[in-house]
Amino acid sequence: MNLYDINVLDNNNQLQSLSTYQNQVLLIVNTATECEFTEQYDELEDLFEQYHDQGFWILDFPCNQFGEQAPGTMEEIISFCADTYGVSFPQFAKIDVNGPNEAPIYTYLKENQDPALSKRIDWNFTKFLIDRKGNVVARFEPLVKPKEIALEIEKLLAHI
C-alpha cells in the first residue's frame, strides 16, 4: 500500500482518491480553527501561493480531537478559513488523527515517518512533508511555523 491508494472524504463528504495528488509535493496538516496555532493558516496559504505552480499542495484535515478546537460544520470551518486567512488550498472532512477512529491517511503517515518519532500526534498543526513519490520525508511539530519549512519544500520541488 502507498499513499496514493488511500481514499479520503472531501469537505462535502465525497470520497476522493489521493492519487489525484500523485507526482506532487504535499504538506498534510491536521488543523483547528480555535487553536493557539490557528494563525499558521496565514503562512500555510503563503506557502501554497508561492509554490503551487511548481507542483505543491497543502492538504488540510480539520481535527477536533485536541480540546475540541475545531468545532462547527465543515461549511463554517471553510468559511472561517477563507474569510479570515484567505485559504484556497484543499480542506477535507474532519478526522481523528489518533485512536480507534484514526483516519487511514494518518495511520499511513505515522507508520511511514521516521521510526524514531512518536506514533502519536500530540496537537493540531502537526505537518507531514511528502515527496513526489508519496514518501513521508519529514514531520514538523506544531511549534514549527510553516515558513520555516520553505527550504525543505524547495528541495523537494527541485527533484522532478
N, C-alpha and C positions, 0 to 999 in steps of 0.2 A: 504494500500500500504506500502511496505517496500523497503529498498534499493535494494534488490535482484530482485525486479520487474522492475527495471529501465534498459532500454537499452541505450547504448551509441555508438557513432561511433568510431571505432578504427582508427589508423593512416592511414589506407587505405580506409577510409570511408565505412567500412563494419560494419553492426550492430552487437553489442556484448552485451550479457546479463551480468549484474553484478552478476548474480547467479554463474558465473564462480568463483567468489571470496568468496562464502559462506563459513562460518566457518574459515575465515582468519581474521587477524588483518590488517586493512588498514590505510594508510595515503593518503588522497586525497588532491592534491595540484594544484592550478592554477599557472602556471609558465610563464616566458617570458625569451627570450634569450638575450635581450638588456636592462636589468633592473639592478638597483643597488644591487639587491638581487640574481642575476643570479649565483653568486659563491656558493649559497646554494646547487646547484646541486651536488657539491663535497660531502657535508655532507649527503645529501639525498642518494646518491649512497653508502656511507659508511654504513648508517643505513640499507639499503636494503641488502647489502652483509653480514652484521653482523647478521641480524635476519631473512632473507628469509627462511632459512632451518627450522625455527621454526613456519612458517606459517604467515609471514609478507610480505605484498605487498605495494608498493607505486604506486599510480595511478596518472599519470601526465596529466593534462589538460592545454595545452598552451592557453593563453588568450591574445588577442591583444587590449582589452578594455582600458587599462591604458597607455596612452602615446604612443600607437602603438608600444609597446616594444617587441612584438612577431611577427615581420614581416617575410616574406618568406613563402615558401611552407612547408608542413609537412616533405618532404624529406630533405629540408635544415635544419629545426629545429632538426630532428633526427640525421642528420649527424653532426651538430654542437655539440649537446649534447654528442654524442658518442665520437667524436674526442677530444673535449675539456675537458669533465668531466668523460668519461667512463661510461655514463649512460646505464644501462642494464634493468632498470625497465620499465613497460609498459607506452608508451606515446600514448595518444589518439588524436583525431582530435581537432582542435582549437574550443573553445566555448566562449560564453558570460556567465559571472557569475552574471550579473545584467541586469535589464531592460527587454524590451519586447521580446527579443530573448534569454532570460536566459535559459540555458540548464536545463532540468528536474532534473538532478542529483544535481545541485546547489540549485534549489528550495527545493528539499528534504532536503539537508544538512542544509540549513538555517532555515527551518521550524522545524527541529528536534534537533537543537542545544539548548544550554542553552537559555531560553527565555529572559534573561536579556541582551543578546548580540544583537548588531545591526544586522538587516537582510541584511545589505549592505556589500558587500565585498569592501574594500577600496583600495586594491592594490594587485599586484602579490605576490605569495608565501604565501598566507593565507593557513593554513594547518588544515585539519579536521581529527581527530583520531577516528577510528571506531572499535568497539569491534567485537568479533567473531559472535555475533548475529545480527550485522548490525546496532547497536545503535551508534549514534554520542555521543562520551563521552567527547570530548574536541575540542576547536577551538583555534588555535595559530596564532597570527597575524604575518605579515612578519618579524618584528624585532626579533622574537623568532627563534633562529637558530635551525636547525634540531637536532643537538647533544644534545640540552637542553631538548629534549622530550624523550630521550632514556629510562629513568627510567619509564615513563608512558607506553611506548611500552612494556617494560619488564613485567610490572604488568599485562597488558592485555594478553600477551603471556603465562603467568603462569596460567591463568584461562582457562582451557580446557573444 
